[in-house]
Amino acid sequence: MNIEKTFKEIDIDKEYYRIMNNNNINEQKDYILYWMQGSQRLSDNRALTVSAEVANHLDKQLYIVFNFISDYPEANYRHYSFMYDGIKEIHKKLNNYGIRFIITKGDFIDNIKIWADKSVMTFTDKGYLKPQRSWRNSLSKKIKSPLIEIATNTVVPVQKVSNKEEYAAYTIRKKINKHLDKELFTWNLPELKNKNNLDHIQPENFYNKNDFLFSLNINNELPEIKNFSGGYSQAKLKLKSFVNNKLEDYQENSNDPDLNVQSNLSPYLHFGQISPREIALFIKEESELNPNINPEDFLEQLIIRRELSFNFVYYNKLYDTYPDALPDWAKKSLEIHVDDPREYIYNKTEFENAKTHDYYWNAAQLEHIYTGKIHNYMRMYWGKKILEWSPNPESAFNIALYLNNKYSLDGRDPNSYAGVAWCFGKHDRAWQEREVLGKTRYMNKNGLKRKFKMDKYIDRIKEVSGISKINGDK
Ligand SMILES: Cc1cc2nc3c(=O)[nH]c(=O)nc-3n(C[C@H](O)[C@H](O)[C@H](O)COP(=O)(O)OP(=O)(O)OC[C@H]3O[C@@H](n4cnc5c(N)ncnc54)[C@H](O)[C@@H]3O)c2cc1C
């Protein structure tokens, strides 16, 4: 039996899948396996839909396996807690689908292999970052079944958009837009013909969140973010509330930190708990009903800017390394200014503890610590100032990534690497040359005060952090 032929028969386009080893399909086995990793959802999950369609085509059952590893690069309790919420919800929901859910913890190769070796074939969602790609490659060599990766988590598959690293939003926009009509639909999960009636499998203490997460021996330095629970149903609530209360103002006010016109969907997108396609379709439908809503600016961020980040990490293997992640003009220009005297210099601990001279920067870092996010405009300011106040651009780049990935619930994402690199010139153009920053874009405190009611932003940060006195000068 041939994999490509099976996909043809069920009408799955070549651009959506990649066969990762040469193992043969074993039709004697009972189930198809989907190793869920980056797309932690049941709704609009192309990898899951394809797994289910193949299961129905071959009259097999469908199993999903999800493994909690304890050493996910840079993750800590804050991230695991959010992820756990989403997996718990899936675990409960799957009781009604006839799909068996297997939750394991520890070494992912050992755990997935046990189930993959007994499957007809194994599917997984596509990985974009280096660790995810290397896990899939390693697994493909260790298991007995075929491993097939299905493109998910972007509206248009990365390789369908472009076969190279794109320079900026203006070079990728057209390449994405030309596919949107065909790609903007939902991948529904078909009903399983051959339903499983065996119980799910999960670690003994799975039902007790704290016990379970502590048993993983993860980094416990940061507690969970209260009032920011993970999972698909929470993502849907956030999406609906955003559409009802904020979307109308997005175009005009999303840059304004004191107005807080943002969806807060990025952590859900990061864990794949909701798909960008589902969000885009919902936004489009709602905007057709309400003439006051212009969805274009939001869709530009959600689709174009986000998928530019995926393009970046997919095609630039040094996306997390200074200066390789940057365009030539920025590399050269920052290098010329590497020895310029800095007005202020801080080390990692001073940044981390919000101990700079700048009241607004410190507020942004407190927002980071206490809410797991920074408002997008303040995030740009935050990253730019780390470049300006570090001993050199390389240490600034590393500090910004370290803090972003440690504190942000949406950290360790393609957007994290693109966002930090943007502060150093990535996906941007050259501006007027100045000390320290060279030709990279400059942002300043007076701009914040001139454009926005910063006192309202500060009040919000004081409220969420419980800190009444923020360090630094206004
Ligand atoms: C220094 C720096 C670091 C960043 N780190 C991250 C990160 O770790 N994770 C992350 O998801 N985003 C990151 N961003 C991009 C951006 O700040 C966030 O995506 C956004 O603030 C998320 O909040 P939201 O979901 O409420 O955004 P909304 O404004 O509601 O936007 C909706 C969605 O559009 C996408 N989006 C919005 N702005 C951008 C952008 N500038 N670039 C790419 N996609 C965007 C996101 O997926 C976001 O969830 C970073 C930006 C900078 C400047």
The ligand as an SDF file (V2000), in Angstrom:
LIG
                    3D

 53 58  0  0  0  0  0  0  0  0999 V2000
   10.3460   42.4430   21.1880 C   0  0  0  0  0  0  0  0  0  0  0  0
    9.1180   41.7180   20.7250 C   0  0  0  0  0  0  0  0  0  0  0  0
    8.8940   40.4200   21.1470 C   0  0  0  0  0  0  0  0  0  0  0  0
    7.7520   39.7290   20.7250 C   0  0  0  0  0  0  0  0  0  0  0  0
    7.5710   38.4580   21.1710 N   0  0  0  0  0  0  0  0  0  0  0  0
    6.4620   37.7680   20.8150 C   0  0  0  0  0  0  0  0  0  0  0  0
    6.2350   36.4620   21.3050 C   0  0  0  0  0  0  0  0  0  0  0  0
    7.0300   35.9260   22.0740 O   0  0  0  0  0  0  0  0  0  0  0  0
    5.1030   35.8150   20.9050 N   0  0  0  0  0  0  0  0  0  0  0  0
    4.1770   36.4020   20.0920 C   0  0  0  0  0  0  0  0  0  0  0  0
    3.1650   35.7620   19.7560 O   0  0  0  0  0  0  0  0  0  0  0  0
    4.3750   37.6400   19.6040 N   0  0  0  0  0  0  0  0  0  0  0  0
    5.4700   38.3470   19.9500 C   0  0  0  0  0  0  0  0  0  0  0  0
    5.6520   39.6220   19.4830 N   0  0  0  0  0  0  0  0  0  0  0  0
    4.6820   40.2020   18.5300 C   0  0  0  0  0  0  0  0  0  0  0  0
    3.4750   40.9320   19.1970 C   0  0  0  0  0  0  0  0  0  0  0  0
    3.9240   41.7760   20.2020 O   0  0  0  0  0  0  0  0  0  0  0  0
    2.4560   39.9440   19.7740 C   0  0  0  0  0  0  0  0  0  0  0  0
    2.1030   38.9760   18.8200 O   0  0  0  0  0  0  0  0  0  0  0  0
    1.1660   40.5990   20.2440 C   0  0  0  0  0  0  0  0  0  0  0  0
    1.4260   41.6510   21.1220 O   0  0  0  0  0  0  0  0  0  0  0  0
    0.3170   39.5420   20.9140 C   0  0  0  0  0  0  0  0  0  0  0  0
   -0.7750   40.0460   21.5940 O   0  0  0  0  0  0  0  0  0  0  0  0
   -2.2700   39.8670   21.0750 P   0  0  0  0  0  0  0  0  0  0  0  0
   -2.5400   38.4540   20.7410 O   0  0  0  0  0  0  0  0  0  0  0  0
   -3.1400   40.5260   22.0810 O   0  0  0  0  0  0  0  0  0  0  0  0
   -2.1660   40.7130   19.7390 O   0  0  0  0  0  0  0  0  0  0  0  0
   -3.2700   41.2670   18.7530 P   0  0  0  0  0  0  0  0  0  0  0  0
   -2.9050   42.6790   18.4790 O   0  0  0  0  0  0  0  0  0  0  0  0
   -4.6220   40.9800   19.2240 O   0  0  0  0  0  0  0  0  0  0  0  0
   -2.9390   40.4750   17.4040 O   0  0  0  0  0  0  0  0  0  0  0  0
   -3.5470   39.2270   17.0560 C   0  0  0  0  0  0  0  0  0  0  0  0
   -2.4760   38.2570   16.6260 C   0  0  0  0  0  0  0  0  0  0  0  0
   -1.7500   38.7550   15.5120 O   0  0  0  0  0  0  0  0  0  0  0  0
   -0.3840   38.3580   15.6060 C   0  0  0  0  0  0  0  0  0  0  0  0
    0.4690   39.5480   15.7570 N   0  0  0  0  0  0  0  0  0  0  0  0
    0.1610   40.7260   16.3370 C   0  0  0  0  0  0  0  0  0  0  0  0
    1.2050   41.5730   16.2630 N   0  0  0  0  0  0  0  0  0  0  0  0
    2.1890   40.8970   15.6370 C   0  0  0  0  0  0  0  0  0  0  0  0
    3.5240   41.2250   15.2580 C   0  0  0  0  0  0  0  0  0  0  0  0
    4.0450   42.4370   15.4890 N   0  0  0  0  0  0  0  0  0  0  0  0
    4.2680   40.2850   14.6350 N   0  0  0  0  0  0  0  0  0  0  0  0
    3.7560   39.0650   14.3600 C   0  0  0  0  0  0  0  0  0  0  0  0
    2.4980   38.7050   14.6860 N   0  0  0  0  0  0  0  0  0  0  0  0
    1.7320   39.6100   15.3190 C   0  0  0  0  0  0  0  0  0  0  0  0
   -0.2690   37.5170   16.8550 C   0  0  0  0  0  0  0  0  0  0  0  0
   -0.3850   36.1690   16.5040 O   0  0  0  0  0  0  0  0  0  0  0  0
   -1.4290   37.9810   17.6920 C   0  0  0  0  0  0  0  0  0  0  0  0
   -1.8720   37.0190   18.6270 O   0  0  0  0  0  0  0  0  0  0  0  0
    6.8080   40.3480   19.8650 C   0  0  0  0  0  0  0  0  0  0  0  0
    7.0480   41.6540   19.4330 C   0  0  0  0  0  0  0  0  0  0  0  0
    8.1810   42.3320   19.8590 C   0  0  0  0  0  0  0  0  0  0  0  0
    8.4010   43.7380   19.3770 C   0  0  0  0  0  0  0  0  0  0  0  0
  1  2  1  0
  2  3  1  0
  2 52  2  0
  3  4  2  0
  4  5  1  0
  4 50  1  0
  5  6  2  0
  6  7  1  0
  6 13  1  0
  7  8  2  0
  7  9  1  0
  9 10  1  0
 10 11  2  0
 10 12  1  0
 12 13  2  0
 13 14  1  0
 14 15  1  0
 14 50  1  0
 15 16  1  0
 16 17  1  0
 16 18  1  0
 18 19  1  0
 18 20  1  0
 20 21  1  0
 20 22  1  0
 22 23  1  0
 23 24  1  0
 24 25  2  0
 24 26  1  0
 24 27  1  0
 27 28  1  0
 28 29  2  0
 28 30  1  0
 28 31  1  0
 31 32  1  0
 32 33  1  0
 33 34  1  0
 33 48  1  0
 34 35  1  0
 35 36  1  0
 35 46  1  0
 36 37  1  0
 36 45  1  0
 37 38  2  0
 38 39  1  0
 39 40  1  0
 39 45  2  0
 40 41  1  0
 40 42  2  0
 42 43  1  0
 43 44  2  0
 44 45  1  0
 46 47  1  0
 46 48  1  0
 48 49  1  0
 50 51  2  0
 51 52  1  0
 52 53  1  0
M  END
$$$$
